[in-house]
């Protein structure tokens, strides 16, 4: 028999969700677990929240961190969007914008970590919204958060794996002589075929037991860490022409060719590179039902993934930027890499030193592996979100997506995630503008999903929220408001026009895409879901 957690049909066996577990102590990662010595604290909390343990709980705190860190993947985000930073503000936007975005993102992460500690379930954000909204608004809050979260995650996977397909195409181009040397340049159909192949491999890997994924996730984290260290040292060391420190820290590029001259406007548009990169850390929350002591280690995974990404990302930006001397040339589609800035930087660094760009192509291979790991971890997170959302009956054909195989893997949710991500990427064949609008949901859509439970935490649940082992104490409300205001700010900034005069080709379709998703979600709610969706549902019988 189903029992609803968001209305009055809460069974007496489930403790009131605003009460802490026995032995919990507020104010940091503390707590006397002597009262529950025979069960993992995360599993005990999961049972208190009304769910039975179905997935294998085998991830350590490092494994939990590794998945979020691999999805953030500074090698992926910075490499694939470096052109944006160069075009809008140049080195100043790259160097300082990274810290601006990182600073405020940490507020978002801290607020999410505090809520995660109290509610460590695979549902993550949408479950939090249900618990924090109260009985009256729980179903709608859960519905909105869940759909923005899962659609945003699918868009992230589509974007990451499409970026990898493009990078592979650039590697092949440079390996066969470059654009100016008769190199092979794949068509849009070739790129989409590569994208489909990558997704297929990711689905196969995510069909393996969580213990295998844990090992791959740790390998991915180490690859990202070592890759950044190698590239941030090697590229400026090999380059025969290096930028001066004054250029790196003070040059502001206004020559964007897009009709935008305002310094402030240019700077905020350049922030997209940083904000797009530092996202996806909700994966630590979605993996909590497979994480040991998740009420402590889930929050640790979120915070450490953001913090370490900020530090290593800045190092990578500095290392690459010291090899930048001619911004217009790097952005030009007539260079050997077809305008792929970092690929051209790597290629020229080795060619100028050794007479061959092979070393630069190898460096691009290091990045490509990191992007591959990023996409794989993204599918892992997607599938757990789909599993949890369907467990609560929110998705069409929910019983199918909630199914767990003999390896304790939500196998159908895995293949659903890659299939939808592939369909999203198909829009690139018709219009690259449509595809860019689709993947814009990866940043704005996800951050809206991040902000909803935080907003509920500092408003409706301000006086009733009870923290878990990780608590921000009296600073929780202040940190939460800063996080909400930052999300509101970037949602507006990234919806602004990116070129003037505005035309069908230059219009920023991000607000159109986000509004379209919102319209579909709300229409589905008012026409159907409000009659049957009640929010998170207990699956413990008896």
C-alpha positions in Angstrom: 0.0 0.0 0.0 1.4 3.4 -0.9 1.7 6.0 1.8 2.1 9.6 1.1 4.8 11.6 2.8 3.6 15.1 1.8 0.1 15.1 3.2 -1.7 13.9 6.3 -1.5 10.2 5.3 1.9 9.8 7.1 2.1 6.4 8.8 2.7 6.3 12.5 5.9 4.3 11.9 7.5 7.2 10.1 8.9 9.9 12.4 7.8 13.5 11.8 10.2 14.7 9.2 11.1 17.9 11.0 12.6 16.0 14.0 16.2 15.0 14.1 17.4 11.5 14.3 18.4 10.2 17.8 22.0 11.2 18.4 22.1 14.0 15.8 24.0 17.1 17.0 23.6 20.4 15.2 26.6 22.5 14.2 28.9 20.6 11.9 29.6 16.9 11.1 29.1 15.5 14.5 26.7 13.1 16.1 26.6 10.2 18.5 25.7 7.1 16.5 26.0 4.7 19.5 22.2 4.4 19.6 22.1 2.9 16.1 25.3 0.8 16.0 24.0 -1.9 13.6 22.9 0.3 10.7 24.5 2.9 8.5 23.4 6.4 9.5 22.3 7.2 5.9 20.3 4.0 5.7 18.7 4.7 9.0 17.7 8.2 8.0 16.4 6.9 4.6 14.1 4.5 6.6 13.0 7.4 8.8 12.1 9.3 5.6 9.9 6.4 4.4 12.0 4.6 1.9 13.5 1.1 1.9 17.0 0.4 0.8 16.9 -0.8 -2.8 20.2 0.4 -4.3 23.5 -1.0 -3.1 25.1 1.4 -0.5 28.8 1.1 -1.4 30.1 4.6 -2.2 32.7 6.2 0.1 32.9 9.9 0.7 35.6 10.1 -1.9 33.5 8.2 -4.4 30.6 10.5 -3.8 32.8 13.6 -4.2 34.4 12.0 -7.3 31.0 11.8 -9.2 30.2 15.5 -8.6 33.8 16.6 -9.3 33.8 14.6 -12.5 30.5 16.2 -13.6 31.7 19.7 -12.8 35.0 18.7 -14.6 36.9 21.9 -15.0 38.7 20.4 -18.0 35.3 19.9 -19.7 33.6 23.1 -18.9 36.5 25.5 -19.3 37.8 23.9 -22.5 34.5 23.8 -24.3 33.4 27.3 -23.3 36.7 29.1 -23.3 35.7 30.9 -26.5 32.9 32.6 -24.6 35.2 34.0 -22.0 37.8 35.2 -24.6 35.1 36.8 -26.7 33.3 38.6 -23.8 36.0 40.3 -21.8 39.0 38.2 -22.6 41.5 37.4 -19.8 39.9 39.7 -17.2 36.6 37.9 -17.5 38.4 34.5 -17.5 40.6 35.2 -14.4 38.3 37.2 -12.2 34.9 36.0 -13.5 35.8 32.5 -12.4 36.1 33.6 -8.8 33.0 35.7 -8.9 30.9 32.8 -10.1 32.8 30.4 -7.8 32.2 32.6 -4.7 28.5 32.8 -5.1 28.1 29.2 -6.3 29.6 28.1 -2.9 26.7 29.8 -1.2 24.3 27.7 -3.3 26.4 24.6 -2.5 26.4 25.2 1.2 22.7 25.7 1.4 22.1 22.5 -0.6 24.6 20.6 1.6 22.7 21.6 4.7 19.4 20.4 3.3 21.0 17.2 1.9 22.2 16.3 5.4 18.7 16.4 6.7 17.1 14.6 3.7 19.7 12.2 2.1 17.6 10.6 -0.6 18.2 9.9 -4.3 15.3 12.3 -5.1 17.4 15.1 -3.9 16.1 18.5 -4.8 12.5 17.6 -5.5 12.2 15.6 -2.3 13.6 18.5 -0.4 11.1 20.9 -1.9 8.2 18.6 -0.9 9.4 18.4 2.7 10.1 22.2 3.0 7.0 23.4 1.3 4.5 22.0 3.8 1.5 19.8 3.1 -0.4 22.3 1.1 2.3 23.2 -1.5 4.4 20.1 -1.3 3.0 18.4 -4.5 3.4 21.4 -6.7 6.8 22.4 -5.3 8.0 18.8 -5.7 6.6 18.6 -9.3 8.3 21.9 -10.5 11.6 21.2 -8.9 11.8 17.6 -10.1 11.0 18.3 -13.7 13.4 21.3 -13.9 16.0 19.1 -12.3 15.7 16.1 -14.5 15.2 18.1 -17.8 18.3 20.2 -16.8 20.3 17.0 -16.2 19.3 15.5 -19.5 20.4 18.8 -21.1 23.7 18.6 -19.3 24.3 15.1 -20.7 23.3 16.1 -24.2 25.6 19.2 -24.0 28.6 17.3 -22.5 28.6 14.4 -24.9 27.9 16.7 -27.9 30.9 18.8 -26.8 33.0 15.6 -26.7 31.8 14.7 -30.2 32.9 18.2 -31.4 36.2 17.9 -29.7 36.9 14.5 -31.3 36.0 16.1 -34.7 38.6 18.9 -34.0 41.2 16.3 -33.0 40.6 14.5 -36.2 40.8 17.8 -38.1 44.2 18.7 -36.6 45.5 15.2 -37.0 44.8 15.2 -40.7 46.5 18.5 -41.4 44.2 21.2 -39.9 41.7 23.4 -41.6 44.4 25.1 -43.6 46.1 21.9 -44.6 43.3 19.9 -46.1 42.3 18.2 -42.8 39.1 16.2 -42.6 36.2 18.2 -41.2 33.2 16.0 -40.3 29.7 17.0 -41.2 26.9 17.6 -38.7 25.7 14.1 -39.3 29.2 12.7 -38.5 29.2 14.7 -35.2 25.7 13.5 -34.2 26.7 9.9 -35.0 29.8 10.2 -32.7 27.5 11.7 -30.1 25.2 8.7 -30.3 28.1 6.3 -30.0 29.4 8.1 -26.9 26.0 7.9 -25.3 25.7 4.2 -26.1 29.1 3.5 -24.4 28.0 5.6 -21.4 24.8 3.6 -21.1 26.8 0.3 -21.2 29.1 1.5 -18.5 26.3 2.7 -16.3 24.7 -0.8 -16.6 27.6 -2.1 -14.5 27.4 -2.5 -10.7 27.9 0.6 -8.5 31.2 -0.8 -7.2 32.6 -0.6 -10.8 31.1 2.8 -11.3 32.7 3.9 -8.0 36.1 2.8 -9.2 35.6 4.6 -12.6 34.4 7.7 -10.7 37.5 7.8 -8.6 39.7 7.3 -11.7 37.8 10.1 -13.3 38.5 12.4 -10.4 42.2 11.6 -10.4 42.3 12.1 -14.1 40.8 15.5 -13.8 43.1 16.5 -11.0 46.3 15.3 -12.7 45.1 16.5 -16.1 44.7 20.0 -14.8 48.1 20.0 -13.1 49.9 18.7 -16.3 48.2 21.1 -18.7 48.5 24.2 -16.5 52.3 23.6 -16.3 53.0 22.1 -19.7 51.2 24.6 -22.0 52.8 27.8 -20.9 56.2 26.0 -20.5 56.1 24.7 -24.1 54.8 27.9 -25.7 57.5 30.0 -27.3 55.3 33.1 -27.1 53.7 33.9 -23.7 51.5 36.6 -22.5 52.8 39.0 -19.9 51.3 38.9 -16.4 49.9 42.4 -16.9 48.1 41.1 -20.0 46.7 38.1 -18.2 45.3 40.1 -15.3 44.4 43.4 -16.9 43.5 42.9 -20.6 39.8 43.4 -21.3 38.7 42.4 -24.7 35.9 44.5 -26.2 36.5 43.4 -29.8 33.7 40.8 -29.8 32.3 41.6 -33.2 28.8 41.4 -31.8 27.9 45.1 -31.3 28.3 45.1 -27.5 30.6 47.8 -26.1 29.5 48.1 -22.4 32.2 46.8 -20.2 29.8 45.6 -17.5 27.5 43.9 -20.1 30.5 42.2 -21.7 31.8 41.0 -18.3 28.5 39.4 -17.2 28.1 37.6 -20.6 31.6 36.2 -20.1 30.5 34.7 -16.8 28.6 32.0 -18.6 31.8 30.0 -19.1 32.4 29.9 -15.3 28.8 29.3 -14.3 28.2 26.6 -16.9 31.3 24.8 -15.6 30.5 24.9 -11.9 27.2 23.0 -12.1 26.0 19.4 -11.7 27.2 19.0 -8.1 23.6 17.9 -7.1 24.9 14.5 -8.2 26.2 14.0 -4.7 22.7 14.3 -3.4 21.3 11.9 -6.0 23.9 9.3 -5.0 23.2 9.4 -1.3 21.1 6.2 -1.3 24.3 4.5 -2.5 26.7 6.4 -0.2 27.9 5.2 3.2 26.8 7.6 6.0 25.1 9.8 3.4 23.8 12.3 5.9 27.4 13.3 6.5 29.2 12.3 3.3 26.6 13.7 0.8 27.2 17.3 2.1 30.9 16.7 2.1 30.7 15.6 -1.5 28.9 18.7 -2.6 31.1 21.2 -0.8 34.4 19.6 -1.6 33.5 19.2 -5.3 32.8 22.9 -5.6 35.8 24.1 -3.6 38.4 21.9 -5.3 36.9 22.7 -8.7 37.3 26.4 -8.0 40.9 26.1 -7.1 41.9 23.7 -9.9 39.8 25.5 -12.4 41.6 28.8 -11.7 44.9 27.1 -12.1 43.9 25.7 -15.5 42.6 29.1 -16.6 45.9 30.8 -15.7 48.0 28.1 -17.3 46.2 28.3 -20.6 45.7 32.0 -20.6 49.5 32.6 -20.3 49.7 31.1 -23.8 47.2 33.6 -25.2 48.7 36.4 -27.3 46.3 37.0 -30.1 42.7 36.8 -29.2 41.2 37.6 -32.6 43.2 34.9 -34.3 42.3 32.3 -31.7 38.6 33.0 -32.2 38.9 33.1 -36.0 37.2 30.3 -37.9 40.1 30.4 -40.4 42.7 29.0 -38.0 43.7 25.4 -38.1 41.3 24.3 -35.5 38.4 26.1 -37.1 38.1 28.7 -34.2 38.3 26.2 -31.3 40.4 28.5 -29.1 42.0 26.0 -26.7 42.6 23.5 -29.4 44.5 26.1 -31.3 46.5 27.2 -28.2 47.6 23.6 -27.6 48.4 23.0 -31.2 50.4 26.2 -31.7 52.3 25.8 -28.5 53.9 22.5 -29.6 54.2 23.4 -33.3 56.1 26.6 -32.5 58.4 24.7 -30.1 58.9 21.4 -31.9 57.7 22.1 -35.5 54.8 19.7 -35.0 51.5 20.1 -33.3 51.3 16.4 -32.3 51.9 17.2 -28.6 49.0 19.6 -28.6 46.8 16.9 -30.1 47.8 14.6 -27.3 46.9 17.3 -24.8 43.5 17.6 -26.4 43.2 13.8 -25.9 43.8 14.3 -22.1 40.8 16.8 -22.2 38.7 14.4 -24.3 39.1 11.6 -21.7 38.0 14.0 -19.0 34.9 15.0 -21.0 34.2 11.3 -21.5 34.3 10.7 -17.7 32.1 13.8 -17.2 29.4 12.5 -19.5 29.5 9.1 -17.9 29.1 10.5 -14.4 26.3 12.7 -15.7 24.4 9.7 -17.0 24.9 8.1 -13.5 23.3 11.1 -11.8 20.5 11.3 -14.4 19.5 7.7 -14.0 19.3 8.0 -10.2 17.1 11.1 -10.4 14.9 9.3 -12.9 14.8 6.3 -10.6 13.7 8.3 -7.6 11.2 10.5 -9.5 9.6 7.5 -11.0 9.6 5.7 -7.7 7.2 8.5 -6.5 5.1 8.1 -9.7 5.9 11.5 -11.3 7.0 10.2 -14.7 5.0 8.5 -17.4 5.5 4.7 -17.2 7.0 5.2 -13.8 7.0 1.5 -12.9 9.3 0.8 -15.9 11.9 3.5 -15.0 11.9 2.6 -11.3 12.8 -1.0 -12.0 16.1 -2.2 -10.5 18.0 -5.2 -12.0 19.8 -8.0 -10.2 22.9 -5.8 -9.9 20.9 -3.2 -8.0 21.1 -0.8 -10.9 18.2 1.2 -12.2 18.9 -0.1 -15.7 15.8 1.2 -17.5 16.4 4.7 -16.1 19.9 4.6 -17.5 18.8 3.9 -21.1 15.9 6.4 -20.8 18.4 9.1 -19.9 20.8 8.5 -22.8 17.9 8.2 -25.2 16.4 11.6 -24.3 19.8 13.2 -24.3 20.3 11.9 -27.8 17.0 13.3 -28.9 17.9 16.7 -27.5 21.1 16.7 -29.6 19.2 15.9 -32.8 17.9 19.5 -32.8 21.4 20.5 -33.8 20.8 19.0 -37.3 17.9 21.4 -37.9 19.2 24.5 -36.2 22.3 25.1 -34.1 20.3 28.0 -32.5 17.6 25.6 -31.4 20.2 23.3 -29.9 21.9 26.1 -28.0 18.5 27.1 -26.6 17.9 23.4 -25.6 21.3 23.1 -23.7 20.8 26.5 -22.1 18.5 24.7 -19.8 21.6 22.9 -18.5 22.6 26.0 -16.6 19.4 28.0 -16.0 17.1 25.0 -15.6 19.4 23.3 -13.1 19.9 26.4 -11.1 16.2 27.0 -10.9 15.9 23.5 -9.4 18.7 24.3 -7.0 17.0 27.5 -5.9 13.5 26.3 -5.2 14.2 24.2 -2.1 16.7 26.8 -0.8 14.0 29.5 -1.2 11.5 27.2 0.7 14.1 26.6 3.4 14.5 30.4 4.1 10.8 31.2 3.8 8.1 28.6 4.6 10.4 26.4 6.6 12.6 29.1 8.2 11.4 28.4 11.7 10.7 24.6 11.4 13.7 23.3 9.4 15.8 20.9 11.5 19.3 20.4 10.2 21.1 17.0 10.1 24.7 16.4 11.1 25.8 19.2 8.8 24.4 22.5 9.8 25.1 26.2 9.0 23.5 27.2 12.2 22.4 30.8 12.5 24.0 31.6 9.2 21.8 29.2 7.3 19.1 31.7 6.4 21.6 34.4 5.3 23.6 31.9 3.2 20.3 30.7 1.7 19.1 34.2 0.7 22.5 35.0 -1.0 22.2 31.7 -2.9 18.6 32.5 -4.1 19.5 36.0 -5.1 22.5 34.8 -7.1 20.4 32.3 -9.0 17.8 35.0 -9.8 20.7 37.3 -11.0 22.3 34.7 -13.4 18.9 33.7 -14.7 18.3 37.3 -15.8 21.9 37.9 -17.0 22.0 34.7 -19.2 18.7 35.6 -20.8 20.1 38.9 -22.1 20.8 39.4 -25.9 24.4 38.3 -26.8 24.5 40.3 -30.1 23.2 43.5 -31.6 21.3 44.3 -33.6 18.9 41.6 -32.5 17.6 39.2 -35.2 16.3 35.7 -35.5 19.9 34.5 -35.8 21.3 36.5 -32.9 18.4 36.4 -30.5 19.2 34.7 -27.2 16.5 31.9 -27.0 17.4 30.9 -23.4 14.3 32.6 -21.9 12.1 31.1 -24.6 13.5 27.6 -23.8 13.1 28.0 -20.1 9.6 29.5 -20.4 8.7 26.7 -22.8 9.8 24.1 -20.3 7.9 25.9 -17.5 4.8 26.1 -19.6 4.8 22.3 -20.4 5.4 21.4 -16.7 2.6 23.7 -15.5 0.2 22.6 -18.2 0.9 18.9 -17.4 0.2 19.8 -13.7 -3.1 21.6 -14.1 -4.5 19.3 -16.8 -3.5 16.1 -15.1 -0.9 15.7 -12.4 -2.6 17.8 -9.8 -5.3 15.1 -9.6 -3.0 12.2 -8.8 0.6 13.4 -7.9 0.9 13.8 -4.2 4.7 14.2 -3.9 7.1 11.7 -2.4 5.6 8.3 -1.6 6.8 5.8 1.0 7.6 2.4 -0.3 7.9 0.8 3.1 4.9 -1.5 3.7 3.4 -2.5 7.0 
